[in-house]
Amino acid sequence: MSKLERIKVVELPAEQNLRPLLHEIGHALRKLADRGEEHVIDLRAMPFGPGDEAALMRFLGEGEASGRVDALGETRIRESRFPGVWLIDHYNEDGGRIALQIEITRMPSILRTPPEELQDSLAGFGLALKERETN
């Protein structure tokens, strides 16, 4: 018998990796509530076992807010049943999932206007207003 044949293979029960993830979400939610500290969890980097992702989605449920951003592919934003816990699901232009994240935050970062775009917005608004007033 070779050394490899002597190694015991242990199968973990379904949802084995879910418990630590839920505790991480709970701790991050506490930090957001107490100190305003935001946290992002990359679910694609998680060692999910069979059933973990589906069990996570069932546990988190759906909240009141959801949205969609179309920029180099679709991004779906969904608040969980726990305010401040958001699911962010990114897809490429071909519809393939490229990222799945949980953001513990008051507002998901993808919905915030980047500071560098504010100057362009201000200039565009000024031009549009001037054009409207001259017509």
C-alpha atoms as one frame of an Amber mdcrd trajectory, in Angstrom:
protein
   0.000   0.000   0.000   1.428   3.384  -1.020   1.488   6.416   1.250  -1.272
   8.019  -0.812  -3.520   5.016  -0.390  -3.135   5.243   3.391  -4.442   8.811
   3.531  -7.989   8.867   4.810 -10.423  10.970   2.861 -12.889  12.756   5.092
 -16.031  14.165   3.561 -17.437  17.206   5.312 -21.189  17.458   5.684 -22.998
  19.911   3.441 -22.960  23.511   4.679 -19.841  22.879   6.810 -18.261  26.164
   5.688 -21.391  28.219   6.190 -21.188  28.664   9.963 -17.848  30.567  10.036
 -19.041  32.749   7.165 -22.243  33.652   9.010 -20.196  34.552  12.081 -17.938
  36.744   9.931 -21.008  38.532   8.581 -22.350  38.998  12.123 -19.047  40.440
  13.380 -18.840  42.761  10.362 -22.413  43.936  10.937 -21.520  44.717  14.572
 -18.508  46.803  13.396 -20.711  48.656  10.905 -23.306  49.406  13.576 -20.770
  50.403  16.248 -18.032  52.155  14.265 -19.306  52.603  10.719 -16.637  50.146
   9.518 -17.486  48.510   6.189 -16.481  45.002   5.124 -16.444  43.033   1.856
 -16.445  39.246   1.602 -15.432  37.636  -1.689 -17.665  34.581  -1.901 -15.855
  33.262  -4.971 -12.775  32.805  -2.772 -14.720  30.789  -0.184 -14.188  27.048
  -0.016 -17.893  26.328  -0.369 -18.977  22.755  -0.049 -22.096  21.256  -1.602
 -25.125  23.305  -0.663 -23.229  26.141   1.058 -24.105  28.910  -1.405 -27.770
  27.911  -1.590 -27.983  27.691   2.208 -26.351  31.127   2.521 -28.877  32.646
   0.123 -31.765  31.060   2.035 -30.414  32.346   5.342 -29.848  35.899   4.077
 -33.199  36.091   2.309 -34.333  39.218   0.493 -34.714  42.712   1.846 -36.526
  45.770   0.599 -33.997  47.151  -1.878 -32.485  45.807  -5.067 -30.945  47.269
  -8.171 -28.994  46.646 -11.319 -25.994  48.341 -12.885 -25.061  47.835 -16.540
 -21.371  48.560 -17.037 -19.196  46.025 -18.870 -21.802  43.435 -17.946 -24.650
  43.313 -15.482 -24.274  43.712 -11.740 -27.184  42.734  -9.528 -27.418  44.356
  -6.112 -29.757  42.950  -3.495 -30.216  43.841   0.125 -30.595  40.811   2.356
 -33.308  40.564   4.980 -30.681  42.087   7.294 -30.312  45.803   6.483 -26.677
  46.627   5.825 -25.896  43.178   4.389 -25.871  43.332   0.585 -25.304  40.677
  -2.094 -23.414  41.956  -5.115 -23.391  39.609  -8.112 -21.204  40.642 -11.096
 -21.517  39.167 -14.605 -19.472  39.710 -17.753 -20.942  40.778 -21.102 -21.559
  37.108 -21.987 -23.616  36.522 -18.829 -20.954  34.528 -16.962 -20.560  35.221
 -13.264 -17.244  36.916 -12.540 -17.698  37.892  -8.890 -20.039  37.300  -5.996
 -19.615  39.421  -2.896 -21.273  40.329   0.325 -20.843  43.959   1.316 -21.627
  44.927   4.866 -22.258  48.635   4.406 -24.949  51.274   4.442 -24.682  51.687
   0.664 -22.908  49.306  -1.757 -19.817  50.881  -3.288 -20.975  50.206  -6.855
 -23.898  52.607  -6.293 -21.748  55.495  -5.038 -20.701  58.143  -7.508 -16.916
  58.044  -7.892 -15.388  61.379  -6.812 -13.627  61.793 -10.165 -17.000  61.732
 -11.953 -18.449  64.564  -9.869 -16.460  67.277 -11.688 -17.640  65.942 -15.065
 -21.189  65.843 -13.738 -20.978  69.403 -12.490 -19.638  70.646 -15.833 -22.289
  68.722 -17.790 -25.065  69.996 -15.555 -23.872  73.583 -16.000 -23.832  73.228
 -19.785 -27.285  71.621 -19.859 -28.705  74.357 -17.642 -27.148  77.095 -19.777
 -28.507  75.459 -22.944 -31.970  75.212 -21.441 -31.969  78.858 -20.404 -30.876
  80.067 -23.835 -33.639  78.161 -25.677
